[in-house]
Amino acid sequence: MRIVSIPKLMNDKPALRLVEFYEKLGWDQKAFVDNSKVVMTEEDWNVLVSKEIEYANKIEPGSGLQIGLMWMNQGPSGGGDIPGKVKLLPGWLS
């Protein structure tokens, strides 16, 4: 298991920020990401997804719902216990 800080996202395109998130955690875009093994606290997850929805609506009005659903389905999981950090459990990449 590895524990890292929640990545700061800089990409201008809302739909690519999830890719950036995983790349900053160490993903090479080739391996399969098991997002159930990428864990953060419920509060951090809520803040992250809320900010991504808000950012998407600012950049591409009306796209927040789509971006929020993308993060819900393919983004990290909640249930972690270390605020400000992401736990990368064994097997998060395969």
VOTOR-668545 format. One record per atom (N, C-alpha, C): residue in three letters; x, y, z. Coordinates in Angstrom, 3 decimals, always signed. Example, Ala and Ser with C-alpha at 12.3 -4.5 7.8 and 13.67 -1.06 7.14 Angstrom:
% VOTOR-668545
{'ALA',{+13.190,-5.690,+7.800}}
{'ALA',{+12.300,-4.500,+7.800}}
{'ALA',{+13.200,-3.300,+7.800}}
{'SER',{+12.850,-2.250,+7.080}}
{'SER',{+13.670,-1.060,+7.140}}
{'SER',{+12.900,+0.030,+7.870}}
***
This chain:
% VOTOR-668545
{'MET',{+0.856,-1.176,+0.000}}
{'MET',{+0.000,+0.000,+0.000}}
{'MET',{+0.901,+1.238,+0.000}}
{'ARG',{+0.469,+2.216,-0.772}}
{'ARG',{+1.148,+3.503,-0.831}}
{'ARG',{+0.157,+4.587,-0.437}}
{'ILE',{+0.619,+5.596,+0.266}}
{'ILE',{-0.223,+6.717,+0.648}}
{'ILE',{+0.410,+7.985,+0.083}}
{'VAL',{-0.386,+8.729,-0.695}}
{'VAL',{+0.110,+9.942,-1.346}}
{'VAL',{-0.882,+11.083,-1.132}}
{'SER',{-0.409,+12.298,-1.326}}
{'SER',{-1.295,+13.467,-1.237}}
{'SER',{-2.264,+13.464,-2.415}}
{'ILE',{-3.427,+14.037,-2.203}}
{'ILE',{-4.391,+14.175,-3.290}}
{'ILE',{-3.766,+15.073,-4.356}}
{'PRO',{-3.701,+14.609,-5.602}}
{'PRO',{-3.061,+15.409,-6.643}}
{'PRO',{-3.798,+16.719,-6.922}}
{'LYS',{-3.024,+17.744,-7.235}}
{'LYS',{-3.577,+19.016,-7.694}}
{'LYS',{-3.786,+18.900,-9.197}}
{'LEU',{-4.966,+19.227,-9.661}}
{'LEU',{-5.303,+19.078,-11.077}}
{'LEU',{-5.180,+20.412,-11.789}}
{'MET',{-4.520,+20.396,-12.951}}
{'MET',{-4.224,+21.624,-13.680}}
{'MET',{-4.780,+21.629,-15.102}}
{'ASN',{-5.188,+20.484,-15.623}}
{'ASN',{-5.647,+20.407,-17.009}}
{'ASN',{-6.853,+21.320,-17.209}}
{'ASP',{-6.880,+22.016,-18.331}}
{'ASP',{-7.980,+22.934,-18.630}}
{'ASP',{-9.256,+22.219,-19.046}}
{'LYS',{-9.130,+21.010,-19.575}}
{'LYS',{-10.283,+20.283,-20.103}}
{'LYS',{-10.886,+19.395,-19.007}}
{'PRO',{-12.124,+19.690,-18.601}}
{'PRO',{-12.736,+18.934,-17.501}}
{'PRO',{-12.708,+17.418,-17.689}}
{'ALA',{-12.933,+16.939,-18.900}}
{'ALA',{-12.990,+15.489,-19.127}}
{'ALA',{-11.624,+14.825,-19.001}}
{'LEU',{-10.541,+15.591,-19.087}}
{'LEU',{-9.196,+15.007,-19.001}}
{'LEU',{-8.612,+15.085,-17.595}}
{'ARG',{-9.318,+15.723,-16.703}}
{'ARG',{-8.777,+15.872,-15.349}}
{'ARG',{-8.758,+14.552,-14.576}}
{'LEU',{-9.663,+13.633,-14.873}}
{'LEU',{-9.620,+12.312,-14.241}}
{'LEU',{-8.387,+11.547,-14.715}}
{'VAL',{-8.072,+11.647,-15.993}}
{'VAL',{-6.854,+11.036,-16.534}}
{'VAL',{-5.636,+11.627,-15.819}}
{'GLU',{-5.607,+12.938,-15.696}}
{'GLU',{-4.505,+13.610,-14.999}}
{'GLU',{-4.389,+13.124,-13.551}}
{'PHE',{-5.524,+12.965,-12.878}}
{'PHE',{-5.545,+12.484,-11.496}}
{'PHE',{-4.799,+11.152,-11.389}}
{'TYR',{-5.177,+10.195,-12.245}}
{'TYR',{-4.541,+8.878,-12.183}}
{'TYR',{-3.088,+8.919,-12.645}}
{'GLU',{-2.780,+9.740,-13.639}}
{'GLU',{-1.384,+9.858,-14.067}}
{'GLU',{-0.505,+10.369,-12.934}}
{'LYS',{-1.001,+11.346,-12.182}}
{'LYS',{-0.218,+11.893,-11.073}}
{'LYS',{-0.052,+10.885,-9.940}}
{'LEU',{-0.911,+9.881,-9.905}}
{'LEU',{-0.758,+8.806,-8.919}}
{'LEU',{+0.201,+7.719,-9.404}}
{'GLY',{+0.540,+7.749,-10.705}}
{'GLY',{+1.490,+6.777,-11.233}}
{'GLY',{+0.992,+5.918,-12.380}}
{'TRP',{-0.200,+6.188,-12.872}}
{'TRP',{-0.769,+5.420,-13.977}}
{'TRP',{-0.083,+5.780,-15.279}}
{'ASP',{+0.197,+4.782,-16.121}}
{'ASP',{+0.889,+4.999,-17.394}}
{'ASP',{-0.049,+4.969,-18.604}}
{'GLN',{-1.332,+4.959,-18.386}}
{'GLN',{-2.385,+4.885,-19.403}}
{'GLN',{-2.413,+3.530,-20.119}}
{'LYS',{-1.650,+2.575,-19.663}}
{'LYS',{-1.662,+1.239,-20.265}}
{'LYS',{-2.297,+0.218,-19.317}}
{'ALA',{-1.968,+0.324,-18.060}}
{'ALA',{-2.477,-0.622,-17.071}}
{'ALA',{-3.955,-0.353,-16.798}}
{'PHE',{-4.655,-1.378,-16.318}}
{'PHE',{-6.039,-1.246,-15.875}}
{'PHE',{-6.035,-0.645,-14.474}}
{'VAL',{-6.864,+0.362,-14.232}}
{'VAL',{-6.999,+0.969,-12.910}}
{'VAL',{-8.213,+0.364,-12.221}}
{'ASP',{-7.986,-0.230,-11.055}}
{'ASP',{-9.091,-0.706,-10.219}}
{'ASP',{-9.405,+0.415,-9.236}}
{'ASN',{-10.401,+1.244,-9.589}}
{'ASN',{-10.682,+2.425,-8.773}}
{'ASN',{-11.204,+2.077,-7.377}}
{'SER',{-11.609,+0.842,-7.144}}
{'SER',{-12.029,+0.458,-5.799}}
{'SER',{-10.824,+0.357,-4.859}}
{'LYS',{-9.617,+0.373,-5.430}}
{'LYS',{-8.390,+0.285,-4.638}}
{'LYS',{-7.646,+1.617,-4.590}}
{'VAL',{-8.326,+2.664,-5.022}}
{'VAL',{-7.823,+4.035,-4.914}}
{'VAL',{-8.788,+4.724,-3.961}}
{'VAL',{-8.360,+4.931,-2.708}}
{'VAL',{-9.281,+5.268,-1.630}}
{'VAL',{-8.922,+6.604,-0.976}}
{'MET',{-9.955,+7.413,-0.753}}
{'MET',{-9.796,+8.672,-0.025}}
{'MET',{-10.967,+8.821,+0.937}}
{'THR',{-10.868,+9.772,+1.862}}
{'THR',{-11.974,+9.935,+2.816}}
{'THR',{-13.235,+10.388,+2.076}}
{'GLU',{-14.375,+10.118,+2.670}}
{'GLU',{-15.651,+10.542,+2.084}}
{'GLU',{-15.672,+12.061,+1.907}}
{'GLU',{-15.193,+12.785,+2.906}}
{'GLU',{-15.192,+14.248,+2.826}}
{'GLU',{-14.295,+14.725,+1.684}}
{'ASP',{-13.085,+14.173,+1.583}}
{'ASP',{-12.188,+14.565,+0.487}}
{'ASP',{-12.794,+14.220,-0.862}}
{'TRP',{-13.434,+13.057,-0.948}}
{'TRP',{-14.066,+12.641,-2.207}}
{'TRP',{-15.177,+13.624,-2.577}}
{'ASN',{-16.019,+13.984,-1.606}}
{'ASN',{-17.110,+14.926,-1.866}}
{'ASN',{-16.588,+16.284,-2.320}}
{'VAL',{-15.548,+16.771,-1.677}}
{'VAL',{-14.959,+18.058,-2.050}}
{'VAL',{-14.380,+17.977,-3.462}}
{'LEU',{-13.635,+16.923,-3.748}}
{'LEU',{-13.025,+16.755,-5.072}}
{'LEU',{-14.082,+16.731,-6.172}}
{'VAL',{-15.077,+15.893,-6.022}}
{'VAL',{-16.097,+15.755,-7.063}}
{'VAL',{-16.925,+17.041,-7.188}}
{'SER',{-17.255,+17.669,-6.078}}
{'SER',{-17.993,+18.938,-6.136}}
{'SER',{-17.201,+19.999,-6.890}}
{'LYS',{-15.905,+20.075,-6.614}}
{'LYS',{-15.063,+21.047,-7.314}}
{'LYS',{-14.962,+20.730,-8.799}}
{'GLU',{-14.900,+19.452,-9.144}}
{'GLU',{-14.813,+19.073,-10.561}}
{'GLU',{-16.117,+19.399,-11.293}}
{'ILE',{-17.248,+19.202,-10.636}}
{'ILE',{-18.540,+19.566,-11.237}}
{'ILE',{-18.607,+21.079,-11.435}}
{'GLU',{-18.223,+21.820,-10.414}}
{'GLU',{-18.233,+23.283,-10.493}}
{'GLU',{-17.298,+23.773,-11.603}}
{'TYR',{-16.096,+23.214,-11.662}}
{'TYR',{-15.137,+23.609,-12.697}}
{'TYR',{-15.690,+23.301,-14.088}}
{'ALA',{-16.255,+22.115,-14.262}}
{'ALA',{-16.803,+21.726,-15.564}}
{'ALA',{-17.897,+22.684,-15.999}}
{'ASN',{-18.796,+23.034,-15.092}}
{'ASN',{-19.881,+23.962,-15.434}}
{'ASN',{-19.361,+25.350,-15.772}}
{'LYS',{-18.254,+25.737,-15.156}}
{'LYS',{-17.648,+27.036,-15.444}}
{'LYS',{-17.027,+27.046,-16.844}}
{'ILE',{-16.331,+25.978,-17.197}}
{'ILE',{-15.620,+25.899,-18.478}}
{'ILE',{-16.561,+25.523,-19.624}}
{'GLU',{-17.426,+24.564,-19.372}}
{'GLU',{-18.370,+24.077,-20.380}}
{'GLU',{-19.757,+24.028,-19.734}}
{'PRO',{-20.480,+25.147,-19.744}}
{'PRO',{-21.777,+25.199,-19.059}}
{'PRO',{-22.683,+24.008,-19.397}}
{'GLY',{-23.227,+23.411,-18.345}}
{'GLY',{-24.119,+22.275,-18.512}}
{'GLY',{-23.431,+20.922,-18.493}}
{'SER',{-22.100,+20.903,-18.414}}
{'SER',{-21.377,+19.624,-18.468}}
{'SER',{-21.105,+19.033,-17.086}}
{'GLY',{-21.481,+19.734,-16.041}}
{'GLY',{-21.161,+19.276,-14.686}}
{'GLY',{-21.729,+17.916,-14.337}}
{'LEU',{-22.972,+17.656,-14.733}}
{'LEU',{-23.575,+16.357,-14.425}}
{'LEU',{-22.778,+15.223,-15.064}}
{'GLN',{-22.448,+15.381,-16.318}}
{'GLN',{-21.672,+14.350,-17.026}}
{'GLN',{-20.314,+14.130,-16.355}}
{'ILE',{-19.645,+15.211,-16.010}}
{'ILE',{-18.334,+15.091,-15.361}}
{'ILE',{-18.486,+14.457,-13.977}}
{'GLY',{-19.505,+14.864,-13.231}}
{'GLY',{-19.740,+14.278,-11.916}}
{'GLY',{-19.984,+12.779,-11.993}}
{'LEU',{-20.785,+12.359,-12.967}}
{'LEU',{-21.039,+10.926,-13.141}}
{'LEU',{-19.774,+10.172,-13.537}}
{'MET',{-18.936,+10.803,-14.362}}
{'MET',{-17.674,+10.169,-14.738}}
{'MET',{-16.807,+9.933,-13.501}}
{'TRP',{-16.692,+10.943,-12.644}}
{'TRP',{-15.908,+10.795,-11.417}}
{'TRP',{-16.529,+9.749,-10.491}}
{'MET',{-17.867,+9.715,-10.419}}
{'MET',{-18.530,+8.728,-9.566}}
{'MET',{-18.273,+7.309,-10.052}}
{'ASN',{-18.291,+7.103,-11.350}}
{'ASN',{-18.140,+5.765,-11.914}}
{'ASN',{-16.697,+5.318,-12.064}}
{'GLN',{-15.799,+6.243,-12.388}}
{'GLN',{-14.425,+5.865,-12.714}}
{'GLN',{-13.392,+6.483,-11.793}}
{'GLY',{-13.831,+7.369,-10.924}}
{'GLY',{-12.899,+8.033,-10.024}}
{'GLY',{-12.588,+7.195,-8.792}}
{'PRO',{-11.848,+7.780,-7.870}}
{'PRO',{-11.457,+7.055,-6.656}}
{'PRO',{-12.671,+6.726,-5.791}}
{'SER',{-12.453,+5.829,-4.855}}
{'SER',{-13.502,+5.401,-3.923}}
{'SER',{-13.396,+6.182,-2.622}}
{'GLY',{-14.500,+6.242,-1.903}}
{'GLY',{-14.508,+6.812,-0.566}}
{'GLY',{-14.195,+5.729,+0.449}}
{'GLY',{-14.318,+6.078,+1.688}}
{'GLY',{-14.111,+5.103,+2.755}}
{'GLY',{-12.717,+5.118,+3.355}}
{'GLY',{-11.880,+6.040,+2.907}}
{'GLY',{-10.534,+6.143,+3.467}}
{'GLY',{-10.556,+6.772,+4.847}}
{'ASP',{-9.391,+6.795,+5.485}}
{'ASP',{-9.341,+7.305,+6.853}}
{'ASP',{-8.212,+8.299,+7.096}}
{'ILE',{-7.563,+8.788,+6.017}}
{'ILE',{-6.478,+9.747,+6.181}}
{'ILE',{-6.814,+11.005,+5.367}}
{'PRO',{-7.293,+12.059,+6.027}}
{'PRO',{-7.659,+13.271,+5.309}}
{'PRO',{-6.496,+13.827,+4.481}}
{'GLY',{-6.827,+14.285,+3.267}}
{'GLY',{-5.831,+14.888,+2.389}}
{'GLY',{-4.956,+13.906,+1.646}}
{'LYS',{-5.214,+12.625,+1.835}}
{'LYS',{-4.368,+11.598,+1.229}}
{'LYS',{-5.189,+10.607,+0.406}}
{'VAL',{-4.504,+9.941,-0.503}}
{'VAL',{-5.081,+8.856,-1.295}}
{'VAL',{-4.319,+7.593,-0.935}}
{'LYS',{-5.048,+6.544,-0.593}}
{'LYS',{-4.431,+5.237,-0.358}}
{'LYS',{-4.487,+4.456,-1.659}}
{'LEU',{-3.346,+3.978,-2.102}}
{'LEU',{-3.267,+3.123,-3.277}}
{'LEU',{-3.048,+1.704,-2.773}}
{'LEU',{-4.124,+0.931,-2.753}}
{'LEU',{-4.063,-0.425,-2.224}}
{'LEU',{-3.403,-1.356,-3.227}}
{'PRO',{-2.827,-2.453,-2.753}}
{'PRO',{-2.207,-3.405,-3.668}}
{'PRO',{-3.179,-3.817,-4.770}}
{'GLY',{-2.688,-3.825,-6.003}}
{'GLY',{-3.511,-4.225,-7.137}}
{'GLY',{-4.292,-3.096,-7.773}}
{'TRP',{-4.031,-1.849,-7.360}}
{'TRP',{-4.780,-0.742,-7.963}}
{'TRP',{-4.463,-0.612,-9.441}}
{'LEU',{-3.292,-1.060,-9.853}}
{'LEU',{-2.922,-1.129,-11.261}}
{'LEU',{-2.656,-2.582,-11.634}}
{'SER',{-3.166,-2.996,-12.786}}
{'SER',{-2.854,-4.358,-13.242}}
{'SER',{-2.745,-4.379,-14.753}}
***
